[in-house]
């Protein structure tokens, strides 16, 4: 999966205790372990090995497993 947005649990989490959630940036690749939880979160892992809970509404499927995804900078849009 690929992160659609920057996510900082201490700022954006709907949960009272967000210590188990991952922080990530738009374009980060996140590997999902298991099925979605009842609360809408996945157990995920970043490429650097850091693990935690990830909100499903911040992710999208990768269309090509070999693709490198990076966010588009505002000056690149014409």
DOKOLDREN-606646 format. One record per residue: x negated, y, z of N, C-alpha, C, O, CB in turn. Coordinates in steps of 0.001 Angstrom, whole numbers, m for minus. Glycine has a CB too. Layout:
# DOKOLDREN-606646
nxx X nyy Y nzz Z caxx X cayy Y cazz Z cxx X cyy Y czz Z oxx X oyy Y ozz Z cbxx X cbyy Y cbzz Z;
...
***
This chain:
# DOKOLDREN-606646
nxx m847 nyy m1176 nzz 0 caxx 0 cayy 0 cazz 0 cxx m891 cyy 1238 czz 0 oxx m2064 oyy 1175 ozz 368 cbxx 963 cbyy m1 cbzz 1222;
nxx m326 nyy 2341 nzz m410 caxx m1043 cayy 3614 cazz m444 cxx m256 cyy 4645 czz 362 oxx 969 oyy 4715 ozz 271 cbxx m1257 cbyy 4102 cbzz m1914;
nxx m964 nyy 5432 nzz 1141 caxx m322 cayy 6480 cazz 1940 cxx 139 cyy 7617 czz 1039 oxx m626 oyy 8105 ozz 207 cbxx m1287 cbyy 7011 cbzz 3025;
nxx 1373 nyy 8034 nzz 1204 caxx 1930 cayy 9147 cazz 434 cxx 1609 cyy 10500 czz 1053 oxx 1554 oyy 11512 ozz 354 cbxx 3428 cbyy 8991 cbzz 309;
nxx 1400 nyy 10514 nzz 2353 caxx 1225 cayy 11759 cazz 3095 cxx 115 cyy 11604 czz 4130 oxx m280 oyy 10488 ozz 4470 cbxx 2543 cbyy 12175 cbzz 3778;
nxx m375 nyy 12715 nzz 4618 caxx m1210 cayy 12692 cazz 5816 cxx m289 cyy 12365 czz 6991 oxx 855 oyy 12819 ozz 7032 cbxx m1971 cbyy 14069 cbzz 6033;
nxx m784 nyy 11586 nzz 7933 caxx 21 cayy 11231 cazz 9103 cxx m855 cyy 11227 czz 10338 oxx m1834 oyy 10485 ozz 10423 cbxx 700 cbyy 9854 cbzz 8917;
nxx m489 nyy 12067 nzz 11294 caxx m1151 cayy 12123 cazz 12589 cxx m87 cyy 11799 czz 13637 oxx 790 oyy 12623 ozz 13899 cbxx m1825 cbyy 13537 cbzz 12849;
nxx m152 nyy 10610 nzz 14240 caxx 888 cayy 10201 cazz 15183 cxx 1128 cyy 11177 czz 16327 oxx 2264 oyy 11328 ozz 16776 cbxx 540 cbyy 8879 cbzz 15749;
nxx 92 nyy 11835 nzz 16803 caxx 284 cayy 12763 cazz 17924 cxx 1146 cyy 13958 czz 17525 oxx 1723 oyy 14621 ozz 18388 cbxx m1070 cbyy 13252 cbzz 18443;
nxx 1238 nyy 14239 nzz 16225 caxx 2074 cayy 15343 cazz 15745 cxx 3419 cyy 14883 czz 15199 oxx 4436 oyy 15543 ozz 15413 cbxx 1341 cbyy 16110 cbzz 14678;
nxx 3432 nyy 13746 nzz 14489 caxx 4611 cayy 13369 cazz 13706 cxx 5373 cyy 12148 czz 14196 oxx 6468 oyy 11885 ozz 13701 cbxx 4204 cbyy 13131 cbzz 12324;
nxx 4848 nyy 11405 nzz 15134 caxx 5492 cayy 10156 cazz 15537 cxx 6833 cyy 10400 czz 16217 oxx 6964 oyy 11311 ozz 17034 cbxx 4582 cbyy 9375 cbzz 16465;
nxx 7835 nyy 9578 nzz 15875 caxx 9114 cayy 9656 cazz 16575 cxx 9081 cyy 8901 czz 17906 oxx 10037 oyy 8957 ozz 18679 cbxx 10227 cbyy 9103 cbzz 15691;
nxx 7989 nyy 8204 nzz 18167 caxx 7864 cayy 7380 cazz 19371 cxx 7241 cyy 8166 czz 20524 oxx 6390 oyy 9029 ozz 20310 cbxx 7025 cbyy 6135 cbzz 19076;
nxx 7668 nyy 7863 nzz 21724 caxx 7125 cayy 8526 cazz 22911 cxx 5647 cyy 8207 czz 23073 oxx 4838 oyy 9094 ozz 23347 cbxx 7899 cbyy 8104 cbzz 24170;
nxx 5297 nyy 6930 nzz 22902 caxx 3902 cayy 6501 cazz 23009 cxx 3401 cyy 6144 czz 21616 oxx 3767 oyy 5102 ozz 21071 cbxx 3752 cbyy 5288 cbzz 23988;
nxx 2577 nyy 6989 nzz 21046 caxx 2097 cayy 6782 cazz 19677 cxx 669 cyy 6238 czz 19630 oxx 44 oyy 6240 ozz 18570 cbxx 2169 cbyy 8085 cbzz 18903;
nxx 148 nyy 5775 nzz 20766 caxx m1244 cayy 5317 cazz 20827 cxx m1543 cyy 4131 czz 19921 oxx m2691 oyy 3943 ozz 19518 cbxx m1591 cbyy 4954 cbzz 22233;
nxx m533 nyy 3323 nzz 19592 caxx m748 cayy 2138 cazz 18759 cxx m627 cyy 2433 czz 17267 oxx m765 oyy 1526 ozz 16447 cbxx 239 cbyy 1059 cbzz 19138;
nxx m373 nyy 3690 nzz 16904 caxx m181 cayy 4054 cazz 15504 cxx m1485 cyy 4533 czz 14869 oxx m2358 oyy 5085 ozz 15539 cbxx 888 cbyy 5137 cbzz 15384;
nxx m1593 nyy 4307 nzz 13555 caxx m2763 cayy 4743 cazz 12791 cxx m2606 cyy 6178 czz 12318 oxx m1509 oyy 6597 ozz 11947 cbxx m2995 cbyy 3822 cbzz 11595;
nxx m3682 nyy 6921 nzz 12329 caxx m3754 cayy 8198 cazz 11618 cxx m4313 cyy 7885 czz 10239 oxx m5199 oyy 7042 ozz 10102 cbxx m4649 cbyy 9264 cbzz 12389;
nxx m3796 nyy 8565 nzz 9211 caxx m4310 cayy 8340 cazz 7861 cxx m4051 cyy 9570 czz 7004 oxx m3354 oyy 10499 ozz 7411 cbxx m3662 cbyy 7088 cbzz 7224;
nxx m4629 nyy 9552 nzz 5808 caxx m4525 cayy 10671 cazz 4871 cxx m3871 cyy 10210 czz 3577 oxx m3926 oyy 9032 ozz 3225 cbxx m5914 cbyy 11276 cbzz 4585;
nxx m3263 nyy 11138 nzz 2885 caxx m2661 cayy 10849 cazz 1597 cxx m3686 cyy 10183 czz 685 oxx m4814 oyy 10660 ozz 558 cbxx m2112 cbyy 12134 cbzz 952;
nxx m3295 nyy 9088 nzz 56 caxx m4188 cayy 8364 cazz m842 cxx m4955 cyy 7235 czz m193 oxx m5558 oyy 6421 ozz m893 cbxx m5146 cbyy 9304 cbzz m1440;
nxx m4949 nyy 7162 nzz 1145 caxx m5630 cayy 6058 cazz 1828 cxx m4966 cyy 4731 czz 1463 oxx m3743 oyy 4649 ozz 1344 cbxx m5614 cbyy 6267 cbzz 3367;
nxx m5780 nyy 3704 nzz 1288 caxx m5273 cayy 2354 cazz 1069 cxx m5060 cyy 1712 czz 2433 oxx m5952 oyy 1722 ozz 3282 cbxx m6256 cbyy 1505 cbzz 185;
nxx m3872 nyy 1155 nzz 2634 caxx m3526 cayy 514 cazz 3901 cxx m3055 cyy m905 czz 3600 oxx m2105 oyy m1113 ozz 2845 cbxx m2424 cbyy 1326 cbzz 4674;
nxx m3728 nyy m1863 nzz 4196 caxx m3361 cayy m3268 cazz 4040 cxx m2323 cyy m3621 czz 5095 oxx m2513 oyy m3343 ozz 6279 cbxx m4609 cbyy m4196 cbzz 4156;
nxx m1229 nyy m4231 nzz 4665 caxx m113 cayy m4560 cazz 5546 cxx m228 cyy m6008 czz 5999 oxx m514 oyy m6899 ozz 5199 cbxx 1240 cbyy m4319 cbzz 4838;
nxx m4 nyy m6232 nzz 7289 caxx m28 cayy m7572 cazz 7876 cxx 1380 cyy m7911 czz 8356 oxx 1895 oyy m7267 ozz 9270 cbxx m1062 cbyy m7661 cbzz 9054;
nxx 1998 nyy m8903 nzz 7753 caxx 3328 cayy m9338 cazz 8179 cxx 4442 cyy m8508 czz 7575 oxx 4239 oyy m7752 ozz 6625 cbxx 3427 cbyy m9289 cbzz 9674;
nxx 5617 nyy m8666 nzz 8146 caxx 6821 cayy m7996 cazz 7669 cxx 7067 cyy m6703 czz 8431 oxx 6463 oyy m6442 ozz 9471 cbxx 8029 cbyy m8917 cbzz 7797;
nxx 7967 nyy m5908 nzz 7886 caxx 8332 cayy m4652 cazz 8532 cxx 9013 cyy m4947 czz 9874 oxx 9788 oyy m5897 ozz 9985 cbxx 9266 cbyy m3808 cbzz 7611;
nxx 8726 nyy m4145 nzz 10872 caxx 9328 cayy m4281 cazz 12202 cxx 10712 cyy m3631 czz 12190 oxx 11023 oyy m2852 ozz 11289 cbxx 8418 cbyy m3633 cbzz 13303;
nxx 11527 nyy m3944 nzz 13167 caxx 12881 cayy m3390 cazz 13258 cxx 12900 cyy m1866 czz 13328 oxx 13877 oyy m1239 ozz 12919 cbxx 13581 cbyy m3953 cbzz 14468;
nxx 11828 nyy m1269 nzz 13844 caxx 11778 cayy 194 cazz 13972 cxx 11272 cyy 890 czz 12711 oxx 11109 oyy 2110 ozz 12712 cbxx 10898 cbyy 573 cbzz 15137;
nxx 11017 nyy 135 nzz 11628 caxx 10573 cayy 741 cazz 10377 cxx 9070 cyy 886 czz 10250 oxx 8593 oyy 1535 ozz 9320 cbxx 11195 cbyy 2070 cbzz 10227;
nxx 8317 nyy 300 nzz 11159 caxx 6857 cayy 360 cazz 11108 cxx 6288 cyy m986 czz 10658 oxx 6868 oyy m2043 ozz 10907 cbxx 6280 cbyy 756 cbzz 12488;
nxx 5149 nyy m915 nzz 9995 caxx 4366 cayy m2100 cazz 9644 cxx 3143 cyy m2166 czz 10552 oxx 2734 oyy m1157 ozz 11126 cbxx 3942 cbyy m2074 cbzz 8140;
nxx 2563 nyy m3353 nzz 10678 caxx 1215 cayy m3493 cazz 11233 cxx 277 cyy m3348 czz 10047 oxx 381 oyy m4096 ozz 9074 cbxx 1007 cbyy m4886 cbzz 11998;
nxx m630 nyy m2399 nzz 10122 caxx m1494 cayy m2120 cazz 8989 cxx m2949 cyy m1988 czz 9370 oxx m3308 oyy m1920 ozz 10546 cbxx m1049 cbyy m882 cbzz 8309;
nxx m3783 nyy m1953 nzz 8333 caxx m5231 cayy m1838 cazz 8522 cxx m5806 cyy m958 czz 7420 oxx m5535 oyy m1165 ozz 6237 cbxx m5913 cbyy m3240 cbzz 8520;
nxx m6596 nyy 17 nzz 7822 caxx m7297 cayy 869 cazz 6865 cxx m8513 cyy 133 czz 6314 oxx m8944 oyy m873 ozz 6879 cbxx m7721 cbyy 2203 cbzz 7524;
nxx m9066 nyy 634 nzz 5213 caxx m10241 cayy 7 cazz 4611 cxx m11444 cyy m7 czz 5550 oxx m12337 oyy m840 ozz 5397 cbxx m10607 cbyy 723 cbzz 3331;
nxx m11476 nyy 907 nzz 6517 caxx m12595 cayy 944 cazz 7472 cxx m12410 cyy m49 czz 8622 oxx m13245 oyy m112 ozz 9525 cbxx m12752 cbyy 2355 cbzz 8036;
nxx m11310 nyy m832 nzz 8593 caxx m11069 cayy m1852 cazz 9605 cxx m10212 cyy m1417 czz 10774 oxx m9835 oyy m2246 ozz 11602 cbxx m12347 cbyy m2324 cbzz 10119;
nxx m9894 nyy m135 nzz 10861 caxx m9054 cayy 353 cazz 11954 cxx m7627 cyy m160 czz 11756 oxx m7082 oyy m83 ozz 10655 cbxx m9078 cbyy 1914 cbzz 12025;
nxx m7021 nyy m686 nzz 12837 caxx m5691 cayy m1289 cazz 12774 cxx m4705 cyy m535 czz 13651 oxx m5078 oyy 82 ozz 14648 cbxx m5749 cbyy m2754 cbzz 13195;
nxx m3435 nyy m600 nzz 13256 caxx m2384 cayy 12 cazz 14046 cxx m1060 cyy m12 czz 13319 oxx m941 oyy m589 ozz 12238 cbxx m2751 cbyy 1426 cbzz 14402;
nxx m72 nyy 613 nzz 13912 caxx 1257 cayy 680 cazz 13320 cxx 1336 cyy 1831 czz 12325 oxx 748 oyy 2893 ozz 12526 cbxx 2328 cbyy 839 cbzz 14410;
nxx 2085 nyy 1591 nzz 11236 caxx 2194 cayy 2557 cazz 10144 cxx 3672 cyy 2717 czz 9783 oxx 4352 oyy 1715 ozz 9560 cbxx 1356 cbyy 2102 cbzz 8896;
nxx 4193 nyy 3959 nzz 9719 caxx 5591 cayy 4147 cazz 9338 cxx 5799 cyy 3811 czz 7860 oxx 5063 oyy 4291 ozz 6998 cbxx 6037 cbyy 5593 cbzz 9624;
nxx 6802 nyy 2989 nzz 7578 caxx 7035 cayy 2517 cazz 6214 cxx 7400 cyy 3638 czz 5247 oxx 7130 oyy 3523 ozz 4051 cbxx 8129 cbyy 1485 cbzz 6214;
nxx 8002 nyy 4713 nzz 5731 caxx 8409 cayy 5798 cazz 4838 cxx 7241 cyy 6668 czz 4380 oxx 7440 oyy 7607 ozz 3609 cbxx 9436 cbyy 6659 cbzz 5522;
nxx 6034 nyy 6374 nzz 4841 caxx 4840 cayy 7108 cazz 4413 cxx 4021 cyy 6318 czz 3402 oxx 2923 oyy 6738 ozz 3034 cbxx 3975 cbyy 7453 cbzz 5617;
nxx 4542 nyy 5171 nzz 2943 caxx 3770 cayy 4279 cazz 2084 cxx 4476 cyy 4013 czz 768 oxx 5696 oyy 4132 ozz 659 cbxx 3500 cbyy 2971 cbzz 2794;
nxx 3674 nyy 3647 nzz m236 caxx 4231 cayy 3139 cazz m1490 cxx 3363 cyy 1969 czz m1944 oxx 2198 oyy 1855 ozz m1564 cbxx 4297 cbyy 4263 cbzz m2593;
nxx 3951 nyy 1111 nzz m2757 caxx 3223 cayy m32 cazz m3314 cxx 2147 cyy 466 czz m4260 oxx 2337 oyy 1451 ozz m4973 cbxx 4183 cbyy m1001 cbzz m4046;
nxx 1012 nyy m225 nzz m4260 caxx m29 cayy 62 cazz m5248 cxx 387 cyy m589 czz m6549 oxx 788 oyy m1753 ozz m6562 cbxx m1437 cbyy m452 cbzz m4781;
nxx 297 nyy 151 nzz m7648 caxx 670 cayy m410 cazz m8943 cxx m448 cyy m1267 czz m9517 oxx m184 oyy m2183 ozz m10296 cbxx 1026 cbyy 704 cbzz m9921;
nxx m1689 nyy m986 nzz m9147 caxx m2841 cayy m1739 cazz m9649 cxx m3786 cyy m1953 czz m8481 oxx m4318 oyy m985 ozz m7936 cbxx m3559 cbyy m990 cbzz m10836;
nxx m4003 nyy m3185 nzz m8088 caxx m4847 cayy m3478 cazz m6932 cxx m6288 cyy m3011 czz m7113 oxx m7014 oyy m2881 ozz m6128 cbxx m4831 cbyy m4957 cbzz m6652;
nxx m6718 nyy m2759 nzz m8339 caxx m8087 cayy m2308 cazz m8578 cxx m8199 cyy m794 czz m8714 oxx m9301 oyy m257 ozz m8837 cbxx m8629 cbyy m2964 cbzz m9820;
nxx m7076 nyy m115 nzz m8691 caxx m7092 cayy 1334 cazz m8884 cxx m7593 cyy 2037 czz m7633 oxx m7357 oyy 1594 ozz m6509 cbxx m5695 cbyy 1844 cbzz m9255;
nxx m8277 nyy 3125 nzz m7852 caxx m8685 cayy 3990 cazz m6746 cxx m7741 cyy 5180 czz m6768 oxx m7623 oyy 5878 ozz m7775 cbxx m10206 cbyy 4440 cbzz m6864;
nxx m7083 nyy 5399 nzz m5662 caxx m6091 cayy 6457 cazz m5574 cxx m6673 cyy 7597 czz m4773 oxx m7227 oyy 7400 ozz m3691 cbxx m4777 cbyy 5948 cbzz m4938;
nxx m6540 nyy 8800 nzz m5320 caxx m6969 cayy 9979 cazz m4574 cxx m5904 cyy 11045 czz m4725 oxx m5223 oyy 11090 ozz m5749 cbxx m8355 cbyy 10499 cbzz m5066;
nxx m5744 nyy 11895 nzz m3740 caxx m4744 cayy 12948 cazz m3836 cxx m5118 cyy 13954 czz m4923 oxx m6297 oyy 14194 ozz m5183 cbxx m4584 cbyy 13657 cbzz m2487;
nxx m4107 nyy 14533 nzz m5548 caxx m4327 cayy 15567 cazz m6551 cxx m4461 cyy 16902 czz m5837 oxx m3622 oyy 17264 ozz m5012 cbxx m3169 cbyy 15603 cbzz m7599;
nxx m5509 nyy 17620 nzz m6158 caxx m5711 cayy 18949 cazz m5583 cxx m4834 cyy 19944 czz m6340 oxx m4561 oyy 19752 ozz m7525 cbxx m7219 cbyy 19371 cbzz m5643;
nxx m4398 nyy 20984 nzz m5675 caxx m3512 cayy 21977 cazz m6282 cxx m4114 cyy 22583 czz m7544 oxx m3383 oyy 22861 ozz m8495 cbxx m3198 cbyy 23078 cbzz m5282;
nxx m5426 nyy 22795 nzz m7577 caxx m6043 cayy 23409 cazz m8751 cxx m6116 cyy 22453 czz m9939 oxx m6416 oyy 22891 ozz m11050 cbxx m7433 cbyy 23898 cbzz m8405;
nxx m5847 nyy 21147 nzz m9736 caxx m5859 cayy 20176 cazz m10821 cxx m4520 cyy 20120 czz m11544 oxx m4437 oyy 19556 ozz m12636 cbxx m6216 cbyy 18803 cbzz m10289;
nxx m3474 nyy 20688 nzz m10962 caxx m2143 cayy 20673 cazz m11566 cxx m2015 cyy 21885 czz m12474 oxx m2275 oyy 23018 ozz m12069 cbxx m1021 cbyy 20668 cbzz m10477;
nxx m1612 nyy 21623 nzz m13703 caxx m1452 cayy 22726 cazz m14674 cxx m72 cyy 22732 czz m15250 oxx 247 oyy 23583 ozz m16080 cbxx m2475 cbyy 22622 cbzz m15800;
***
